[in-house]
Amino acid sequence: MIYFSNDYQEGCAPQILERLAATNLKQTDGYGLDPYCDNARQLILNACHLSRTDTDNRHWRDRETAGIVHFLVGGTQVNSIVINSILRPHQGVICSDTGHIYVHETGAIEHSGHRVVYLPSADGKLTAAQIQDTLLAHLYDPNIEHTVQPAMVYLSFPTENGLLYSKNELQAISTVCHQYHIPLYIDGARLGYGLMSPCSDLTLPEIAALADIFYIGGTKQGALFGEALVISNPDLRKDFRYLIKQSGGLLAKGRLLGLQFSTLFEDLDKPLYMELSRHAITQAMRINQTLKTTSHKGIKLAWDSPTNQQFAIIHDDILHSLKQQFVFSTISKQPQDSTLVRICTSWGTKEDDVSRLIDKLS
């Protein structure tokens, strides 16, 4: 079977595996206070065009003051810790009705005591106007203290539908957030796939400048596991290591995370992270172009995604035939005996496997 169901089915990039093996018996401090994590932090700061302040430098290894970059194991863990750290007990987080924290995290945010204030979206994207309307509706509600206060914005880049925010769209959202003094948080589980899309007009430094806090996904983009959380807004950094530990997220062997992100970002001119992401996009666009030509065959592109997630509506008889060789993610049943599926490429997708799928689709 050939799997196109998600982007985390392979292990990790060979370069990471080699680095882990080569340093296996070296001893370091734990909990991310090791040279590998320090190096990875600096590489990520350089890639984001961020710098440590005097305070950050003075307390970089001080457990009482958080730094700018933190390494955690997985996306749900990051989302839960970040949102719970920012919100007070009476506050909630705004997201799209297709947002990962609303649809696919088993109520992790609600479990922490905070409501997800979801807004309708036809394409999975929030708009600045939607966010402003939501904030104003709460502000002018005569029963204001009886309702959950929306106090931060969550979005993902790319969205769960594989679509992208433009620079103008993200700037408008960031402006509204700053106008109403609420932080903008970007879930970057597939950040590289978004940035390397030919349709993206955003860069990593621009993401860092527009978001108060965001993370660079590793699990779905070549790492064995792990995400790099970047806290751009200094007001959100204090005591963050306490919160990671309290939530069970402070990995004793933190060096394993630092080593991986050092490998992914050590070449500043041509980071492995971006090269792996570009490969996934190249393969996805091959599938995209094929799907645009198969609508007369009972297979059609559901919408035009410019990232590694492609969505197709396939007649059930044809899907049954495809499933003898390929595995996709089933999204929903559709009219006329059809099914919406996701076809997902990754950093490790083989060109020959994509060619086999294309031949079958054609």
Secondary structure per residue as TSV (DSSP state, phi and psi in degrees):
chain	resnum	aa	ss	phi	psi
A	1	M	-	360.0	144.3
A	2	I	E	-111.6	125.0
A	3	Y	E	-98.4	125.0
A	4	F	-	-125.5	26.4
A	5	S	S	-84.9	-24.7
A	6	N	-	-159.4	-176.7
A	7	D	S	-115.2	29.9
A	8	Y	-	-140.5	34.3
A	9	Q	-	-91.0	-24.8
A	10	E	S	-82.2	170.2
A	11	G	-	-75.5	-87.0
A	12	C	-	-154.8	167.8
A	13	A	-	-58.6	138.3
A	14	P	H	-54.8	-33.0
A	15	Q	H	-62.3	-36.0
A	16	I	H	-70.8	-43.4
A	17	L	H	-60.7	-41.6
A	18	E	H	-63.2	-42.2
A	19	R	H	-66.6	-40.4
A	20	L	H	-63.1	-41.7
A	21	A	H	-68.0	-40.2
A	22	A	H	-67.5	-27.4
A	23	T	T	-107.7	10.0
A	24	N	T	-56.6	-39.6
A	25	L	T	-98.3	5.5
A	26	K	-	-77.9	141.7
A	27	Q	-	-99.7	138.4
A	28	T	-	-142.9	169.1
A	29	D	-	-64.3	162.8
A	30	G	S	-102.0	-178.0
A	31	Y	T	59.6	33.6
A	32	G	T	79.4	10.5
A	33	L	-	-103.8	44.8
A	34	D	S	-120.0	164.7
A	35	P	H	-62.0	-32.4
A	36	Y	H	-66.6	-42.6
A	37	C	H	-68.8	-39.5
A	38	D	H	-60.0	-43.1
A	39	N	H	-64.9	-43.1
A	40	A	H	-63.7	-40.1
A	41	R	H	-58.9	-46.3
A	42	Q	H	-66.3	-38.6
A	43	L	H	-62.5	-41.5
A	44	I	H	-69.0	-40.2
A	45	L	H	-59.6	-42.5
A	46	N	H	-62.5	-44.3
A	47	A	H	-64.7	-31.3
A	48	C	H	-89.9	-3.6
A	49	H	T	58.8	39.3
A	50	L	-	-109.5	158.7
A	51	S	-	-136.5	153.0
A	52	R	-	-75.1	142.1
A	53	T	-	-83.7	173.3
A	54	D	H	-57.8	-41.6
A	55	T	H	-64.0	-42.9
A	56	D	H	-61.2	-42.5
A	57	N	H	-64.2	-43.5
A	58	R	H	-65.6	-33.7
A	59	H	T	-112.0	21.3
A	60	W	T	-56.7	-38.1
A	61	R	T	-106.8	16.8
A	62	D	-	-92.6	122.3
A	63	R	T	-70.4	-9.0
A	64	E	T	-87.2	-12.5
A	65	T	S	-132.0	128.2
A	66	A	-	-75.6	154.6
A	67	G	-	-94.4	-162.5
A	68	I	S	-92.4	-35.7
A	69	V	E	-116.9	130.5
A	70	H	E	-129.7	145.4
A	71	F	E	-110.0	127.0
A	72	L	E	-129.1	170.8
A	73	V	S	-81.6	-45.5
A	74	G	-	-145.1	167.3
A	75	G	H	-66.1	-44.9
A	76	T	H	-62.1	-39.2
A	77	Q	H	-60.2	-45.6
A	78	V	H	-62.9	-50.2
A	79	N	H	-57.5	-45.3
A	80	S	H	-64.6	-46.5
A	81	I	H	-66.6	-44.3
A	82	V	H	-61.3	-52.2
A	83	I	H	-65.2	-41.5
A	84	N	H	-67.0	-29.9
A	85	S	H	-74.0	-28.0
A	86	I	H	-88.8	-40.8
A	87	L	-	-83.6	143.6
A	88	R	-	-85.3	167.2
A	89	P	T	-56.4	-27.8
A	90	H	T	-94.5	7.7
A	91	Q	E	-109.0	158.4
A	92	G	E	-131.0	173.1
A	93	V	E	-116.8	133.1
A	94	I	E	-83.8	133.0
A	95	C	E	-151.9	171.6
A	96	S	E	-72.0	156.5
A	97	D	T	-72.0	-4.2
A	98	T	T	-107.7	5.2
A	99	G	-	-61.3	144.4
A	100	H	H	-58.5	-39.2
A	101	I	H	-69.2	-20.6
A	102	Y	H	-91.5	-36.2
A	103	V	H	-99.0	-38.7
A	104	H	S	-126.2	25.6
A	105	E	S	-126.0	24.7
A	106	T	T	52.9	34.7
A	107	G	T	71.2	27.2
A	108	A	H	-60.6	-37.9
A	109	I	H	-71.9	-45.1
A	110	E	H	-62.4	-33.3
A	111	H	H	-62.3	-29.0
A	112	S	T	-82.2	-4.3
A	113	G	T	101.3	12.7
A	114	H	-	-122.7	139.3
A	115	R	-	-84.0	143.2
A	116	V	E	-90.8	114.0
A	117	V	E	-90.0	92.4
A	118	Y	E	-90.8	142.8
A	119	L	E	-117.2	142.8
A	120	P	-	-65.8	143.7
A	121	S	-	-153.0	125.1
A	122	A	S	-73.3	-28.8
A	123	D	S	-117.3	8.6
A	124	G	S	85.3	0.7
A	125	K	-	-107.2	143.9
A	126	L	-	-85.4	158.0
A	127	T	-	-119.1	156.3
A	128	A	H	-60.4	-37.9
A	129	A	H	-65.0	-42.1
A	130	Q	H	-58.0	-47.0
A	131	I	H	-63.9	-45.4
A	132	Q	H	-62.9	-43.7
A	133	D	H	-59.8	-40.1
A	134	T	H	-65.1	-42.4
A	135	L	H	-67.5	-41.3
A	136	L	H	-69.1	-37.7
A	137	A	H	-60.5	-39.3
A	138	H	H	-71.0	-43.2
A	139	L	H	-60.2	-36.6
A	140	Y	T	-102.3	11.0
A	141	D	-	-71.8	123.9
A	142	P	T	-62.9	-19.0
A	143	N	T	-106.5	37.4
A	144	I	G	-53.0	-43.6
A	145	E	G	-77.1	-2.4
A	146	H	G	-95.4	-0.9
A	147	T	S	-123.8	158.7
A	148	V	-	-66.5	132.7
A	149	Q	E	-87.3	118.2
A	150	P	E	-70.5	121.9
A	151	A	E	-132.8	3.9
A	152	M	E	-161.4	163.7
A	153	V	E	-120.3	131.9
A	154	Y	E	-113.7	131.2
A	155	L	E	-144.5	162.5
A	156	S	E	-117.8	146.4
A	157	F	S	-132.6	108.5
A	158	P	S	-69.6	172.0
A	159	T	-	-76.8	174.4
A	160	E	T	-64.3	-17.6
A	161	N	T	-93.4	5.8
A	162	G	S	78.7	12.4
A	163	L	-	-97.7	165.9
A	164	L	-	-120.4	146.7
A	165	Y	-	-82.5	137.6
A	166	S	-	-79.1	167.8
A	167	K	H	-60.7	-42.4
A	168	N	H	-63.2	-41.8
A	169	E	H	-64.0	-43.4
A	170	L	H	-70.6	-36.6
A	171	Q	H	-62.6	-41.2
A	172	A	H	-64.7	-41.9
A	173	I	H	-65.0	-44.1
A	174	S	H	-60.8	-39.4
A	175	T	H	-63.3	-44.2
A	176	V	H	-62.7	-43.9
A	177	C	H	-60.0	-45.0
A	178	H	H	-69.2	-34.6
A	179	Q	H	-61.6	-37.0
A	180	Y	T	-101.9	9.5
A	181	H	T	59.4	44.5
A	182	I	-	-125.0	145.8
A	183	P	-	-77.8	148.9
A	184	L	E	-103.4	122.9
A	185	Y	E	-116.0	127.4
A	186	I	E	-112.5	121.7
A	187	D	E	-79.8	113.8
A	188	G	-	-110.3	38.3
A	189	A	T	-53.4	-34.8
A	190	R	T	-120.3	34.3
A	191	L	H	-56.5	-44.7
A	192	G	H	-62.3	-39.2
A	193	Y	H	-63.2	-34.2
A	194	G	H	-70.7	-46.6
A	195	L	H	-66.5	-32.0
A	196	M	T	-88.0	-1.8
A	197	S	S	-65.4	139.5
A	198	P	T	-63.2	-15.6
A	199	C	T	-92.7	-4.9
A	200	S	-	-81.6	135.8
A	201	D	-	-114.3	20.7
A	202	L	-	-111.9	152.5
A	203	T	-	-118.3	166.6
A	204	L	H	-61.0	-44.6
A	205	P	H	-60.0	-33.9
A	206	E	H	-70.3	-38.2
A	207	I	H	-59.1	-45.6
A	208	A	H	-63.4	-32.5
A	209	A	H	-78.5	-31.7
A	210	L	H	-88.9	-28.5
A	211	A	-	-95.2	146.1
A	212	D	S	-77.5	-30.7
A	213	I	E	-157.9	139.3
A	214	F	E	-157.3	168.2
A	215	Y	E	-131.9	151.0
A	216	I	E	-99.3	110.7
A	217	G	E	-71.9	132.8
A	218	G	-	-110.2	-37.1
A	219	T	T	-54.5	-41.8
A	220	K	T	-93.8	3.0
A	221	Q	T	-135.6	43.1
A	222	G	T	107.8	-17.2
A	223	A	-	-81.7	156.8
A	224	L	S	-65.8	-38.8
A	225	F	S	-169.9	162.3
A	226	G	-	119.0	149.7
A	227	E	E	-134.8	146.3
A	228	A	E	-108.9	109.6
A	229	L	E	-86.8	129.2
A	230	V	E	-117.2	120.0
A	231	I	E	-102.7	94.9
A	232	S	-	-70.9	-37.1
A	233	N	S	-82.4	114.1
A	234	P	G	-57.1	-27.8
A	235	D	G	-67.3	-15.8
A	236	L	G	-101.1	2.4
A	237	R	-	-87.9	-27.5
A	238	K	T	-60.4	133.7
A	239	D	T	63.8	18.4
A	240	F	H	-67.4	-32.9
A	241	R	H	-64.2	-34.5
A	242	Y	H	-56.9	-45.7
A	243	L	H	-68.9	-36.1
A	244	I	H	-62.4	-46.9
A	245	K	H	-63.2	-45.7
A	246	Q	H	-60.4	-29.9
A	247	S	T	-92.2	6.0
A	248	G	T	77.5	21.5
A	249	G	-	-105.6	0.7
A	250	L	-	-89.1	101.8
A	251	L	-	-73.6	125.6
A	252	A	T	-59.0	-46.1
A	253	K	T	-91.0	56.6
A	254	G	T	-58.4	-24.9
A	255	R	H	-53.9	-31.7
A	256	L	H	-62.0	-33.7
A	257	L	H	-75.4	-45.6
A	258	G	H	-59.8	-42.5
A	259	L	H	-59.3	-41.6
A	260	Q	H	-66.6	-45.2
A	261	F	H	-74.8	-26.8
A	262	S	H	-61.5	-43.6
A	263	T	H	-65.8	-39.3
A	264	L	H	-71.5	-24.6
A	265	F	H	-123.1	9.5
A	266	E	S	-71.3	-25.6
A	267	D	-	-96.0	98.5
A	268	L	S	-64.8	-34.0
A	269	D	S	-74.6	-30.9
A	270	K	S	-145.5	69.7
A	271	P	-	-59.9	138.3
A	272	L	H	-55.9	-36.8
A	273	Y	H	-54.1	-45.9
A	274	M	H	-75.1	-34.3
A	275	E	H	-66.4	-42.8
A	276	L	H	-63.0	-40.2
A	277	S	H	-64.9	-40.8
A	278	R	H	-62.3	-38.3
A	279	H	H	-59.8	-45.5
A	280	A	H	-61.0	-41.2
A	281	I	H	-65.8	-42.0
A	282	T	H	-58.1	-45.3
A	283	Q	H	-68.3	-37.9
A	284	A	H	-65.3	-37.5
A	285	M	H	-69.7	-27.7
A	286	R	H	-64.1	-43.2
A	287	I	H	-67.1	-41.8
A	288	N	H	-55.7	-47.5
A	289	Q	H	-65.4	-35.8
A	290	T	H	-66.7	-44.7
A	291	L	H	-62.5	-26.3
A	292	K	T	-71.1	-11.8
A	293	T	T	-111.4	5.1
A	294	T	-	-113.4	11.5
A	295	S	G	-62.8	-27.2
A	296	H	G	-79.2	-4.6
A	297	K	G	-107.1	10.9
A	298	G	T	85.5	14.0
A	299	I	E	-132.7	123.2
A	300	K	E	-141.4	150.1
A	301	L	E	-67.4	126.0
A	302	A	S	-71.0	-45.1
A	303	W	S	-156.1	164.0
A	304	D	-	-90.0	91.5
A	305	S	-	-87.4	132.6
A	306	P	-	-95.5	16.3
A	307	T	S	-123.0	-164.8
A	308	N	S	-77.7	-5.5
A	309	Q	E	-102.5	116.9
A	310	Q	E	-111.7	141.3
A	311	F	E	-122.5	128.9
A	312	A	E	-131.8	146.5
A	313	I	E	-102.7	119.0
A	314	I	E	-125.0	133.0
A	315	H	E	-60.4	140.4
A	316	D	H	-59.8	-35.1
A	317	D	H	-64.7	-41.2
A	318	I	H	-70.4	-39.8
A	319	L	H	-62.4	-38.6
A	320	H	H	-60.1	-40.7
A	321	S	H	-66.3	-43.9
A	322	L	H	-62.2	-35.0
A	323	K	T	-69.4	-9.7
A	324	Q	T	-71.3	-18.7
A	325	Q	T	-127.4	-26.7
A	326	F	E	-126.4	151.3
A	327	V	E	-117.4	124.6
A	328	F	-	-119.4	171.1
A	329	S	E	-92.6	127.2
A	330	T	E	-84.3	126.1
A	331	I	E	-96.5	-54.1
A	332	S	E	-165.8	157.4
A	333	K	E	-74.3	148.9
A	334	Q	E	-127.3	163.6
A	335	P	T	-61.5	165.6
A	336	Q	T	58.7	42.0
A	337	D	T	55.7	46.0
A	338	S	E	-125.9	166.4
A	339	T	E	-136.9	137.8
A	340	L	E	-86.7	123.3
A	341	V	E	-124.5	157.1
A	342	R	E	-106.3	131.7
A	343	I	E	-113.1	113.5
A	344	C	E	-116.7	128.2
A	345	T	-	-101.3	168.3
A	346	S	-	-144.9	-179.7
A	347	W	T	-59.0	-26.0
A	348	G	T	-105.1	5.6
A	349	T	-	-62.7	131.8
A	350	K	-	-83.7	136.4
A	351	E	H	-58.4	-39.7
A	352	D	H	-64.3	-35.7
A	353	D	H	-66.2	-39.2
A	354	V	H	-65.4	-39.7
A	355	S	H	-62.8	-39.8
A	356	R	H	-62.7	-42.3
A	357	L	H	-64.8	-44.0
A	358	I	H	-61.0	-43.0
A	359	D	H	-61.3	-41.1
A	360	K	H	-68.5	-42.4
A	361	L	H	-64.3	-33.8
A	362	S	-	-82.1	360.0
